[in-house]
Amino acid sequence: MWHPDDYYLERYPREYAVFILDQKRLGYVPKIRYELKRIQAMEQWLKQRGTSILLASDALLEDYCAEVRQRLGSEEAAETKITLNQFFEVLAREKIRPGHPCTDKKESGLAEQLERVEDHGETPAPLVDPGQKIPKKTGRKRLILMAVLIFIMAVGGGFLLYREKEKKEALSHELQNLHERHDKEVKALKTGKKEIRSVEDILRLAEEADIQVEERRRNALEKQRMKQLDDELLQEEQRRRELTTEADKKIEQVRTQRRLQEEARKQEERAAQLEEESRKIRQHVAKQALEAKRKRCTGDCDNGYGVYTYENGERYEGQWQNGERSGKGTLIEVDGDKWVGMWQQDKRVGVGQRHLAFADYKAREAERQAKLQQAQQEALAKKRKNEMVAQEQAKGQQSLKEMIGKGMTGCVIGDCENGQGSYIYPVGDYYYGEWKNGVKTGFGGYVFSKGGNYVGDWVNDQKHGQGTYTFKNGQKYIGGWLNDKKHGLGIIVFVNGQKVRTQWNQGEQIP
């Protein structure tokens, strides 16, 4: 036989405890509060007649049932009868009290329901228990269904609480009227306004006063028990709300996760689309480059021997590998110079041979030297106002080294402002040639004290134009200058007489 636990036995009488536990086991938690009120109303009715639930006779209980049918509406009377039938059936099963005539010798079926729950494992109506764990729901439909059920339960609970509040206010109003009548009677006894005819009346009034005091005490205890029950129901309601909030959070988490997954999927699709477009563009560019290369190529310019003509006019004749110059080959430049050597991955490797086309260069250089000499003679002629000045200037040029040896500095010969003159610097270097506004501008030569010299064009004290620079070791550079730096085409003449044609850009050699 199943027995109630200590929790309810400590807070309620045994007959109440076993009934509450039966209702909770069947999942009738929302109805417990109203069923207890019906039972307590019967208990109060019996107390007014000097008895209790356990001691009341069947005839007295039958009178109460008849009064309920007359006093209450048909629906409320039927629910009250069902509650009392179940309550006395539980008491009879637990051997607390035998059945009563209200049942008409029929059971309510409560015992059969409990047997199905215990023996066959049937699932009762939903019950929210403090120690119960809510199974984890998966899927959007289950979460939405659970949220809807919880919302319906909350609305129903609120409606029941509202009805209970109205009934409680009516009961409180009735008790207040009873207390007022009792106070009036006591006051009448004290003031002597009420006529006392015999000792029996005094005893009866005293007994009624004691009964009313006892009734108020019991009512206070009943209110306390009802408050405890209300607190428990409120706690259960709070737990239901917490479960609802937790379910809402889980639903929001699932939605957020799905939204992030969808955004990630779209980003991957966009990245794949961009990659595909980029691949198509690369293929198109490579195809166009291959077609242009084939138009400029004679032979096999992929893997073999071929001749390729570049847009700038240069031509490569030699071996190819994977579309790049690899192996032995010859690069013929626009001016006819050739570079013969080894290539790897489209770049020169090792030491090669350069063949210069000097025929035109020698003619141009001879013409240029003649022009330079003519310009020198014309410049000197302008400054020779007379034969004496010319002789002194010639003598001065021959004796520049002697002047340097004597420690002379500055403009020692001619006009170093705007004309032709020679200038000795403090470090021992000296310049002879054309001047403009006090700076070297025009054609002139500069000799370094530590060796080496430059002969050529000057602009604003800087080598600018065409000129020849002779190094200390005898090696020479013949070519263009820009802002005191090698620039453009040039020829390097080594000490052994070998010549190499070079290309420069602001002092840096271009390979």
VOVEXRO-371657 format. One line per field, with one value per residue (C-alpha): residue in three letters; z, y, x; residue number from 1. Coordinates in pm, 1 decimal. Layout:
N
rest	c(ALA, ...)
w	c(Z, ...)
v	c(Y, ...)
u	c(X, ...)
nr	c(NUM, ...)
// end
This chain:
511
rest	c(MET, TRP, HIS, PRO, ASP, ASP, TYR, TYR, LEU, GLU, ARG, TYR, PRO, ARG, GLU, TYR, ALA, VAL, PHE, ILE, LEU, ASP, GLN, LYS, ARG, LEU, GLY, TYR, VAL, PRO, LYS, ILE, ARG, TYR, GLU, LEU, LYS, ARG, ILE, GLN, ALA, MET, GLU, GLN, TRP, LEU, LYS, GLN, ARG, GLY, THR, SER, ILE, LEU, LEU, ALA, SER, ASP, ALA, LEU, LEU, GLU, ASP, TYR, CYS, ALA, GLU, VAL, ARG, GLN, ARG, LEU, GLY, SER, GLU, GLU, ALA, ALA, GLU, THR, LYS, ILE, THR, LEU, ASN, GLN, PHE, PHE, GLU, VAL, LEU, ALA, ARG, GLU, LYS, ILE, ARG, PRO, GLY, HIS, PRO, CYS, THR, ASP, LYS, LYS, GLU, SER, GLY, LEU, ALA, GLU, GLN, LEU, GLU, ARG, VAL, GLU, ASP, HIS, GLY, GLU, THR, PRO, ALA, PRO, LEU, VAL, ASP, PRO, GLY, GLN, LYS, ILE, PRO, LYS, LYS, THR, GLY, ARG, LYS, ARG, LEU, ILE, LEU, MET, ALA, VAL, LEU, ILE, PHE, ILE, MET, ALA, VAL, GLY, GLY, GLY, PHE, LEU, LEU, TYR, ARG, GLU, LYS, GLU, LYS, LYS, GLU, ALA, LEU, SER, HIS, GLU, LEU, GLN, ASN, LEU, HIS, GLU, ARG, HIS, ASP, LYS, GLU, VAL, LYS, ALA, LEU, LYS, THR, GLY, LYS, LYS, GLU, ILE, ARG, SER, VAL, GLU, ASP, ILE, LEU, ARG, LEU, ALA, GLU, GLU, ALA, ASP, ILE, GLN, VAL, GLU, GLU, ARG, ARG, ARG, ASN, ALA, LEU, GLU, LYS, GLN, ARG, MET, LYS, GLN, LEU, ASP, ASP, GLU, LEU, LEU, GLN, GLU, GLU, GLN, ARG, ARG, ARG, GLU, LEU, THR, THR, GLU, ALA, ASP, LYS, LYS, ILE, GLU, GLN, VAL, ARG, THR, GLN, ARG, ARG, LEU, GLN, GLU, GLU, ALA, ARG, LYS, GLN, GLU, GLU, ARG, ALA, ALA, GLN, LEU, GLU, GLU, GLU, SER, ARG, LYS, ILE, ARG, GLN, HIS, VAL, ALA, LYS, GLN, ALA, LEU, GLU, ALA, LYS, ARG, LYS, ARG, CYS, THR, GLY, ASP, CYS, ASP, ASN, GLY, TYR, GLY, VAL, TYR, THR, TYR, GLU, ASN, GLY, GLU, ARG, TYR, GLU, GLY, GLN, TRP, GLN, ASN, GLY, GLU, ARG, SER, GLY, LYS, GLY, THR, LEU, ILE, GLU, VAL, ASP, GLY, ASP, LYS, TRP, VAL, GLY, MET, TRP, GLN, GLN, ASP, LYS, ARG, VAL, GLY, VAL, GLY, GLN, ARG, HIS, LEU, ALA, PHE, ALA, ASP, TYR, LYS, ALA, ARG, GLU, ALA, GLU, ARG, GLN, ALA, LYS, LEU, GLN, GLN, ALA, GLN, GLN, GLU, ALA, LEU, ALA, LYS, LYS, ARG, LYS, ASN, GLU, MET, VAL, ALA, GLN, GLU, GLN, ALA, LYS, GLY, GLN, GLN, SER, LEU, LYS, GLU, MET, ILE, GLY, LYS, GLY, MET, THR, GLY, CYS, VAL, ILE, GLY, ASP, CYS, GLU, ASN, GLY, GLN, GLY, SER, TYR, ILE, TYR, PRO, VAL, GLY, ASP, TYR, TYR, TYR, GLY, GLU, TRP, LYS, ASN, GLY, VAL, LYS, THR, GLY, PHE, GLY, GLY, TYR, VAL, PHE, SER, LYS, GLY, GLY, ASN, TYR, VAL, GLY, ASP, TRP, VAL, ASN, ASP, GLN, LYS, HIS, GLY, GLN, GLY, THR, TYR, THR, PHE, LYS, ASN, GLY, GLN, LYS, TYR, ILE, GLY, GLY, TRP, LEU, ASN, ASP, LYS, LYS, HIS, GLY, LEU, GLY, ILE, ILE, VAL, PHE, VAL, ASN, GLY, GLN, LYS, VAL, ARG, THR, GLN, TRP, ASN, GLN, GLY, GLU, GLN, ILE, PRO)
w	c(0.0, -86.8, 200.3, 191.9, 259.5, 563.9, 381.2, 366.0, 696.1, 874.0, 721.4, 694.4, 879.8, 760.7, 575.2, 381.8, 312.2, 153.6, -63.3, -186.0, -276.2, -469.5, -669.1, -742.7, -856.6, -1102.1, -1226.8, -1088.4, -937.0, -1054.3, -894.7, -549.5, -416.5, -498.5, -382.7, -46.0, -8.7, -64.0, 195.2, 441.7, 393.6, 489.9, 785.8, 908.5, 869.0, 1081.5, 1345.6, 1387.8, 1483.0, 1731.6, 1528.9, 1268.6, 944.4, 1115.6, 1379.2, 1180.1, 1124.0, 780.7, 838.5, 915.7, 604.6, 400.2, 534.6, 426.0, 76.2, 51.3, 168.3, -93.7, -368.1, -253.5, -181.7, -480.1, -852.4, -1042.9, -1183.3, -854.3, -663.4, -905.6, -872.2, -491.3, -488.2, -704.0, -474.8, -159.8, -322.5, -410.1, -66.7, 128.5, -114.6, -30.3, 344.4, 306.2, 108.3, 370.8, 647.2, 802.0, 776.5, 597.5, 302.6, 335.3, 184.3, -68.7, -289.2, -333.3, -277.1, -591.5, -617.2, -814.5, -1002.7, -828.2, -711.1, -1063.3, -1197.3, -932.0, -1012.4, -1382.1, -1291.7, -1060.2, -1239.7, -1610.7, -1622.0, -1782.4, -1805.0, -1599.5, -1679.9, -1688.6, -1342.3, -1256.8, -962.5, -801.8, -851.4, -1194.2, -1488.2, -1809.6, -2107.2, -2364.1, -2672.5, -3015.4, -3319.0, -3379.3, -3373.5, -3028.1, -2883.5, -3027.4, -2899.0, -2552.2, -2546.9, -2649.4, -2379.4, -2112.5, -2221.7, -2201.5, -1854.6, -1739.1, -1866.0, -1704.6, -1376.3, -1378.2, -1433.0, -1149.9, -918.2, -1002.7, -916.4, -596.4, -498.8, -541.4, -330.0, -63.3, -48.1, -10.0, 270.2, 440.1, 419.6, 574.8, 859.2, 921.2, 954.5, 1198.4, 1408.8, 1412.0, 1535.4, 1806.1, 1919.5, 1939.1, 2152.8, 2387.7, 2414.3, 2489.8, 2767.8, 2921.5, 2912.9, 3033.7, 2736.9, 2657.4, 2887.4, 3071.2, 3183.0, 3338.6, 3424.9, 3121.9, 2896.4, 3061.2, 3018.0, 2660.2, 2577.2, 2742.9, 2552.3, 2225.3, 2302.3, 2366.8, 2045.8, 1851.4, 2005.9, 1919.1, 1572.1, 1523.7, 1639.4, 1395.4, 1120.3, 1190.6, 1169.0, 851.1, 700.2, 790.7, 618.5, 317.6, 302.0, 302.0, 20.3, -169.9, -127.4, -266.0, -562.8, -624.5, -614.6, -868.7, -1084.0, -1058.3, -1165.3, -1465.1, -1562.2, -1529.8, -1751.6, -2004.0, -2000.7, -2044.4, -2337.4, -2499.3, -2458.5, -2619.6, -2909.7, -2958.3, -2945.9, -3212.2, -3431.7, -3389.9, -3470.2, -3783.2, -3894.7, -3852.7, -4043.1, -4326.4, -4342.6, -4346.1, -4628.1, -4832.8, -4778.0, -4895.3, -5205.5, -5279.8, -5228.9, -5462.4, -5721.7, -5700.8, -5728.3, -6038.0, -6198.6, -6114.6, -6267.1, -6587.0, -6606.6, -6559.5, -6827.7, -7064.9, -6999.7, -7037.5, -7360.0, -7501.5, -7394.5, -7556.3, -7878.8, -7882.8, -7812.7, -8095.5, -8336.3, -8242.1, -8237.6, -8517.9, -8431.5, -8092.9, -7815.3, -7559.2, -7542.0, -7815.0, -8036.4, -8144.2, -8242.1, -8053.7, -8139.3, -7849.2, -7872.7, -7815.7, -8120.1, -7940.5, -8063.6, -7885.0, -8070.0, -7870.5, -7655.2, -7464.3, -7180.9, -7044.5, -7237.5, -7080.1, -7210.2, -7078.3, -7223.3, -7473.0, -7649.8, -7807.9, -7733.1, -8017.6, -7905.5, -8114.0, -8178.8, -8298.9, -7982.5, -7895.9, -7572.6, -7610.0, -7310.3, -7092.5, -6974.8, -6698.9, -6614.4, -6848.9, -6684.2, -6777.9, -6577.5, -6566.9, -6780.6, -7138.1, -7431.1, -7550.2, -7906.7, -7964.2, -8294.1, -8281.6, -8639.1, -8596.5, -8245.4, -8354.4, -8624.3, -8380.6, -8118.9, -8371.2, -8480.8, -8122.4, -8030.0, -8326.3, -8211.6, -7857.6, -7978.8, -8195.1, -7901.7, -7685.3, -7942.9, -7987.5, -7613.8, -7575.6, -7870.0, -7708.5, -7401.1, -7578.8, -7622.4, -7706.3, -7753.7, -7410.9, -7232.6, -7442.0, -7360.4, -6990.3, -6996.3, -7176.0, -6935.4, -6646.0, -6766.1, -6794.2, -6448.9, -6262.1, -6096.8, -5991.4, -5843.2, -5654.1, -5521.6, -5395.6, -5211.0, -5431.4, -5433.8, -5599.1, -5951.9, -6065.7, -6443.7, -6654.3, -6568.6, -6316.9, -6313.4, -6671.1, -6914.8, -6936.3, -6628.7, -6402.9, -6035.4, -5769.1, -5472.3, -5118.2, -5135.9, -5443.1, -5711.4, -5998.5, -6279.2, -6614.0, -6854.6, -6887.3, -6607.8, -6574.5, -6275.9, -6076.2, -6125.9, -6366.5, -6668.9, -7021.4, -7127.6, -6894.6, -6722.6, -6354.8, -6218.6, -5880.4, -5655.8, -5566.0, -5928.6, -6199.5, -6401.9, -6587.7, -6923.3, -7059.1, -7010.1, -6688.1, -6563.4, -6226.8, -6089.0, -6186.2, -6458.1, -6698.5, -7063.9, -7232.3, -7081.6, -7016.0, -6663.1, -6617.4, -6297.5, -6096.9, -6231.2, -6593.9, -6655.4, -6835.9, -6865.7, -7183.6, -7202.5, -7065.8, -6730.9, -6543.0, -6220.9, -6151.2, -6208.4, -6497.6, -6708.0, -7043.7, -7278.6, -7194.8, -7268.9, -7010.5, -7140.2, -6926.4, -6880.8, -7117.4, -7391.9, -7365.6, -7410.9, -7270.3, -7364.8, -7062.6, -6981.0, -6672.5, -6485.1, -6227.3, -6134.5, -6132.5, -6404.7, -6587.1, -6658.6)
v	c(0.0, 344.8, 587.8, 968.7, 1118.1, 1320.9, 1654.7, 1669.9, 1485.0, 1761.0, 2038.9, 1888.9, 1639.3, 1281.8, 1275.5, 1590.9, 1464.9, 1133.4, 1309.1, 1573.3, 1307.7, 1104.1, 1412.5, 1499.3, 1145.3, 1167.6, 1508.2, 1710.4, 1983.0, 2286.2, 2136.8, 2062.0, 2409.8, 2419.1, 2062.0, 2140.0, 2440.5, 2220.1, 1970.9, 2250.1, 2396.8, 2056.6, 2036.9, 2380.8, 2279.6, 1969.5, 2168.5, 2400.4, 2089.0, 1967.8, 1688.3, 1626.6, 1443.4, 1128.8, 1120.1, 1241.1, 994.3, 885.8, 1056.5, 1389.4, 1362.1, 1281.0, 1598.9, 1801.4, 1654.0, 1742.7, 2098.1, 2132.3, 2027.1, 2288.5, 2573.9, 2549.8, 2550.9, 2227.0, 2246.1, 2343.9, 2086.5, 1813.2, 1908.1, 1921.2, 1574.3, 1433.9, 1589.4, 1447.2, 1104.9, 1093.4, 1226.4, 965.3, 694.7, 777.0, 772.1, 436.4, 293.2, 410.8, 277.4, 622.2, 620.9, 401.3, 532.5, 756.5, 756.7, 1034.5, 776.7, 573.9, 262.8, 346.6, 430.7, 730.2, 530.5, 699.6, 369.6, 225.6, 529.2, 491.1, 118.7, 198.4, 453.9, 212.3, -124.3, -40.1, 266.2, 493.3, 856.3, 1081.3, 1438.2, 1683.0, 1747.1, 2002.7, 1875.3, 2063.7, 1767.8, 1672.1, 1723.0, 1848.9, 1634.2, 1824.6, 1899.1, 1901.3, 2051.9, 2371.2, 2221.6, 2067.9, 2392.6, 2590.9, 2332.2, 2340.4, 2721.4, 2718.8, 2461.5, 2661.5, 2977.9, 2800.3, 2666.2, 3013.0, 3167.8, 2891.5, 2925.7, 3300.7, 3251.4, 2996.9, 3229.3, 3507.6, 3285.2, 3169.4, 3530.5, 3612.3, 3312.5, 3404.6, 3760.1, 3627.9, 3392.9, 3675.4, 3898.3, 3624.4, 3571.0, 3944.7, 3957.6, 3665.7, 3841.8, 4160.0, 3970.9, 3803.4, 4135.0, 4285.7, 3997.6, 4021.8, 4395.7, 4348.4, 4102.3, 4346.3, 4647.1, 4451.1, 4547.2, 4186.2, 4018.7, 3716.0, 3498.6, 3202.1, 3039.5, 2817.9, 3124.5, 3242.0, 2902.7, 2881.7, 3225.6, 3143.0, 2817.7, 3000.5, 3254.9, 2974.5, 2805.5, 3127.4, 3185.4, 2831.3, 2881.3, 3197.5, 3012.2, 2732.6, 2985.1, 3146.7, 2806.7, 2736.0, 3066.3, 2980.0, 2640.7, 2804.1, 3055.8, 2773.0, 2604.2, 2933.2, 2976.3, 2628.7, 2696.1, 3028.4, 2851.9, 2599.9, 2886.6, 3055.5, 2733.7, 2708.7, 3065.3, 2991.6, 2688.4, 2904.2, 3162.1, 2888.8, 2743.8, 3089.4, 3129.9, 2792.8, 2883.2, 3212.4, 3031.0, 2785.2, 3072.6, 3262.6, 2953.2, 2882.9, 3246.6, 3237.3, 2910.1, 3059.7, 3368.4, 3150.1, 2940.8, 3254.1, 3388.8, 3059.3, 3072.3, 3431.7, 3338.0, 3040.3, 3262.2, 3523.0, 3251.0, 3111.9, 3458.6, 3520.4, 3185.1, 3269.9, 3610.8, 3450.6, 3196.8, 3471.9, 3683.7, 3381.1, 3289.4, 3639.3, 3646.8, 3307.8, 3422.7, 3742.2, 3538.9, 3299.3, 3591.8, 3724.1, 3382.4, 3186.6, 2824.8, 2667.8, 2929.5, 2688.4, 2392.9, 2399.9, 2646.0, 2967.4, 3330.3, 3588.4, 3960.4, 4193.7, 4512.4, 4735.4, 4583.1, 4342.5, 3982.2, 3658.1, 3354.4, 3039.0, 2765.6, 2779.6, 2574.9, 2609.8, 2935.3, 3092.8, 3154.0, 2860.0, 2726.3, 2881.2, 3193.3, 3527.3, 3862.1, 4113.4, 4470.6, 4754.1, 4919.9, 4592.0, 4492.7, 4123.2, 3925.5, 3555.6, 3324.2, 3094.2, 3166.6, 3017.0, 3102.2, 3403.0, 3551.6, 3565.8, 3333.0, 3298.7, 3494.0, 3578.5, 3756.2, 4102.5, 4209.0, 4585.1, 4760.0, 5021.4, 5144.3, 5405.2, 5486.1, 5568.3, 5801.4, 5976.9, 6002.2, 6152.5, 6406.7, 6490.8, 6534.0, 6769.4, 6974.4, 6982.2, 7103.9, 7367.3, 7485.0, 7504.7, 7708.7, 7944.0, 7988.4, 8063.8, 8302.7, 8503.9, 8567.2, 8644.2, 9012.3, 9044.0, 8833.6, 8915.7, 8788.3, 8472.3, 8412.3, 8465.1, 8228.7, 7959.6, 8008.4, 7989.7, 7660.8, 7508.3, 7622.9, 7506.7, 7226.0, 7470.4, 7697.6, 7403.7, 7322.2, 7676.6, 7648.8, 7888.8, 7851.7, 8017.0, 8153.0, 8165.8, 8208.2, 8375.3, 8462.6, 8227.7, 8415.5, 8423.5, 8300.7, 8071.4, 8021.7, 7788.8, 7735.6, 7559.6, 7409.8, 7385.4, 7004.2, 7023.8, 6954.6, 7202.2, 7281.8, 7446.6, 7537.4, 7741.5, 7930.3, 8094.6, 8298.6, 8170.8, 7795.7, 7537.2, 7543.1, 7443.3, 7231.7, 7176.1, 6938.4, 6849.5, 6688.1, 6512.1, 6544.8, 6173.8, 6064.1, 6048.9, 6321.2, 6412.7, 6594.2, 6682.7, 6883.7, 7067.9, 7233.6, 7416.3, 7255.2, 6903.7, 6661.3, 6680.9, 6578.7, 6377.4, 6322.8, 6091.0, 5988.3, 5838.7, 5640.4, 5626.7, 5279.3, 5392.5, 5249.8, 5485.6, 5551.3, 5728.6, 5822.2, 6021.5, 6202.7, 6348.0, 6551.2, 6430.1, 6060.1, 5816.8, 5810.0, 5664.0, 5473.5, 5441.5, 5243.7, 5111.6, 5077.3, 4845.7, 4879.8, 4586.8, 4764.6, 4556.9, 4760.4, 4688.9, 4874.1, 4956.9, 5118.1, 5343.5, 5508.1, 5778.5, 5612.2, 5251.3, 5007.9, 4837.2, 4470.1)
u	c(0.0, 126.2, 182.7, 218.4, 559.5, 655.2, 633.9, 254.2, 203.9, 395.4, 181.6, -168.7, -387.3, -345.7, -679.8, -578.3, -225.9, -329.8, -589.9, -339.6, -83.6, -341.5, -439.4, -73.5, -1.5, -290.4, -169.7, -461.7, -241.8, -448.4, -767.2, -621.0, -676.1, -1047.6, -1106.4, -947.8, -1176.5, -1482.8, -1357.3, -1276.9, -1624.9, -1769.9, -1532.6, -1646.1, -2011.7, -1947.7, -1757.9, -2055.3, -2251.7, -1992.0, -1832.7, -1557.7, -1497.9, -1373.5, -1651.0, -1952.7, -2233.5, -2349.9, -2685.7, -2519.6, -2303.1, -2611.9, -2775.6, -2471.9, -2487.0, -2855.9, -2786.2, -2510.3, -2751.7, -3002.0, -2758.6, -2522.7, -2586.7, -2612.7, -2255.8, -2089.9, -2298.3, -2189.9, -1822.3, -1855.5, -2012.0, -1730.6, -1470.0, -1635.1, -1674.6, -1303.4, -1206.0, -1404.4, -1292.5, -928.8, -1011.1, -1183.1, -891.4, -642.6, -872.9, -906.6, -1285.9, -1541.0, -1742.8, -2047.2, -2397.5, -2322.5, -2150.2, -2470.2, -2259.8, -2057.7, -1691.1, -1565.6, -1302.5, -1010.1, -863.9, -874.0, -687.9, -417.0, -382.4, -334.4, -67.3, 117.2, 71.0, 48.7, 278.3, 18.6, 118.9, -110.6, -200.6, 95.8, 237.6, 503.0, 708.0, 1000.9, 1236.3, 1115.6, 1352.5, 1202.9, 1320.9, 1514.9, 1304.6, 1454.2, 1294.6, 1117.5, 765.2, 810.9, 940.4, 649.4, 395.3, 548.7, 534.6, 165.9, 77.5, 256.4, 75.0, -264.1, -181.6, -79.7, -405.6, -612.8, -426.6, -484.7, -857.3, -879.9, -689.6, -933.7, -1235.8, -1069.4, -1007.0, -1377.1, -1479.9, -1228.6, -1364.8, -1721.5, -1613.6, -1425.2, -1732.2, -1948.1, -1700.1, -1688.7, -2067.5, -2056.0, -1794.2, -1999.5, -2309.0, -2100.9, -1955.8, -2304.6, -2429.0, -2131.3, -2179.8, -2548.1, -2461.5, -2216.3, -2450.0, -2749.3, -2961.8, -3041.8, -3291.7, -3161.9, -3448.7, -3274.7, -2943.7, -2984.6, -2973.5, -2650.3, -2489.1, -2609.7, -2468.2, -2137.2, -2120.6, -2195.3, -1923.7, -1672.4, -1777.2, -1730.4, -1386.4, -1286.6, -1426.2, -1220.1, -909.9, -978.4, -1046.6, -711.2, -543.2, -733.9, -620.9, -264.2, -294.0, -458.2, -175.2, 79.1, -110.6, -127.9, 248.2, 309.4, 83.3, 258.2, 594.8, 471.6, 342.4, 683.5, 855.6, 621.4, 708.9, 1080.9, 1038.3, 853.3, 1135.2, 1395.7, 1201.0, 1182.7, 1559.2, 1623.4, 1394.2, 1582.1, 1917.3, 1802.0, 1679.9, 2008.0, 2213.4, 2011.8, 2039.6, 2418.6, 2439.5, 2233.8, 2457.3, 2770.4, 2623.5, 2544.6, 2896.8, 3045.3, 2826.3, 2935.9, 3302.4, 3264.8, 3095.7, 3374.5, 3637.7, 3467.6, 3450.7, 3818.3, 3912.7, 3726.8, 3898.3, 4241.7, 4165.5, 4053.1, 4364.3, 4591.6, 4417.3, 4460.2, 4826.7, 4882.9, 4720.5, 4930.3, 5242.9, 5169.2, 5129.5, 5475.2, 5643.7, 5804.1, 5867.9, 5790.5, 5785.5, 5638.1, 5876.2, 6138.9, 6326.7, 6157.5, 6205.1, 5994.5, 5971.3, 5876.8, 5673.4, 5980.7, 6152.1, 6385.4, 6405.1, 6492.4, 6620.0, 6672.2, 6525.2, 6191.1, 6042.2, 5686.0, 5646.4, 5959.8, 6311.2, 6514.7, 6836.9, 7075.0, 6951.4, 7037.2, 6870.3, 6903.8, 6836.2, 6691.6, 7030.4, 7179.7, 7365.6, 7344.1, 7362.2, 7441.6, 7421.7, 7211.5, 6854.8, 6639.4, 6276.8, 6284.2, 6599.9, 6968.9, 7194.8, 7569.4, 7814.9, 7720.6, 7878.4, 7773.1, 7842.9, 7821.7, 7749.9, 8031.3, 8032.1, 7763.1, 7876.7, 8234.5, 8107.9, 7875.7, 8151.5, 8399.3, 8142.4, 8064.1, 8430.7, 8475.6, 8181.2, 8318.3, 8658.2, 8494.0, 8284.8, 8595.3, 8779.7, 8486.0, 8450.6, 8819.9, 8811.9, 8536.9, 8747.9, 9067.8, 9029.3, 9385.4, 9687.9, 9825.7, 9518.3, 9527.4, 9892.1, 9831.0, 9537.1, 9736.5, 10020.8, 9776.1, 9627.1, 9971.0, 10062.8, 9742.4, 9932.0, 10201.8, 9935.5, 9784.4, 10130.3, 10165.9, 9830.0, 9638.5, 9256.9, 8960.2, 8929.0, 9290.8, 9241.8, 8974.0, 8613.8, 8450.6, 8119.0, 7994.6, 8253.7, 8555.6, 8770.8, 8966.6, 8884.9, 9094.1, 8904.8, 9052.2, 9069.2, 9296.7, 9032.7, 9011.3, 8769.5, 8834.7, 8558.5, 8239.9, 8061.8, 7723.2, 7606.8, 7902.9, 7824.9, 7960.0, 7728.4, 7825.0, 8121.9, 8416.1, 8651.6, 8684.5, 9003.6, 8999.6, 9305.2, 9289.3, 9271.2, 9007.9, 8838.5, 8521.1, 8498.2, 8158.1, 7839.1, 7743.6, 7425.3, 7409.3, 7727.8, 7605.3, 7706.2, 7413.5, 7409.6, 7689.4, 8030.3, 8322.5, 8417.2, 8765.0, 8815.3, 9138.1, 9220.7, 9182.6, 8833.4, 8597.3, 8224.4, 8109.2, 7743.5, 7452.3, 7414.2, 7116.8, 7142.1, 7497.7, 7399.2, 7444.6, 7128.7, 7034.8, 7267.5, 7634.7, 7950.1, 8192.8, 8548.1, 8757.8, 9134.9, 9195.2, 9000.1, 8679.3, 8362.3, 8014.3, 7698.2, 7479.4, 7145.3, 7099.8, 6812.5, 6900.2, 7230.1, 7096.7, 7192.9, 6907.0, 6979.9)
nr	c(1, 2, 3, 4, 5, 6, 7, 8, 9, 10, 11, 12, 13, 14, 15, 16, 17, 18, 19, 20, 21, 22, 23, 24, 25, 26, 27, 28, 29, 30, 31, 32, 33, 34, 35, 36, 37, 38, 39, 40, 41, 42, 43, 44, 45, 46, 47, 48, 49, 50, 51, 52, 53, 54, 55, 56, 57, 58, 59, 60, 61, 62, 63, 64, 65, 66, 67, 68, 69, 70, 71, 72, 73, 74, 75, 76, 77, 78, 79, 80, 81, 82, 83, 84, 85, 86, 87, 88, 89, 90, 91, 92, 93, 94, 95, 96, 97, 98, 99, 100, 101, 102, 103, 104, 105, 106, 107, 108, 109, 110, 111, 112, 113, 114, 115, 116, 117, 118, 119, 120, 121, 122, 123, 124, 125, 126, 127, 128, 129, 130, 131, 132, 133, 134, 135, 136, 137, 138, 139, 140, 141, 142, 143, 144, 145, 146, 147, 148, 149, 150, 151, 152, 153, 154, 155, 156, 157, 158, 159, 160, 161, 162, 163, 164, 165, 166, 167, 168, 169, 170, 171, 172, 173, 174, 175, 176, 177, 178, 179, 180, 181, 182, 183, 184, 185, 186, 187, 188, 189, 190, 191, 192, 193, 194, 195, 196, 197, 198, 199, 200, 201, 202, 203, 204, 205, 206, 207, 208, 209, 210, 211, 212, 213, 214, 215, 216, 217, 218, 219, 220, 221, 222, 223, 224, 225, 226, 227, 228, 229, 230, 231, 232, 233, 234, 235, 236, 237, 238, 239, 240, 241, 242, 243, 244, 245, 246, 247, 248, 249, 250, 251, 252, 253, 254, 255, 256, 257, 258, 259, 260, 261, 262, 263, 264, 265, 266, 267, 268, 269, 270, 271, 272, 273, 274, 275, 276, 277, 278, 279, 280, 281, 282, 283, 284, 285, 286, 287, 288, 289, 290, 291, 292, 293, 294, 295, 296, 297, 298, 299, 300, 301, 302, 303, 304, 305, 306, 307, 308, 309, 310, 311, 312, 313, 314, 315, 316, 317, 318, 319, 320, 321, 322, 323, 324, 325, 326, 327, 328, 329, 330, 331, 332, 333, 334, 335, 336, 337, 338, 339, 340, 341, 342, 343, 344, 345, 346, 347, 348, 349, 350, 351, 352, 353, 354, 355, 356, 357, 358, 359, 360, 361, 362, 363, 364, 365, 366, 367, 368, 369, 370, 371, 372, 373, 374, 375, 376, 377, 378, 379, 380, 381, 382, 383, 384, 385, 386, 387, 388, 389, 390, 391, 392, 393, 394, 395, 396, 397, 398, 399, 400, 401, 402, 403, 404, 405, 406, 407, 408, 409, 410, 411, 412, 413, 414, 415, 416, 417, 418, 419, 420, 421, 422, 423, 424, 425, 426, 427, 428, 429, 430, 431, 432, 433, 434, 435, 436, 437, 438, 439, 440, 441, 442, 443, 444, 445, 446, 447, 448, 449, 450, 451, 452, 453, 454, 455, 456, 457, 458, 459, 460, 461, 462, 463, 464, 465, 466, 467, 468, 469, 470, 471, 472, 473, 474, 475, 476, 477, 478, 479, 480, 481, 482, 483, 484, 485, 486, 487, 488, 489, 490, 491, 492, 493, 494, 495, 496, 497, 498, 499, 500, 501, 502, 503, 504, 505, 506, 507, 508, 509, 510, 511)
// end
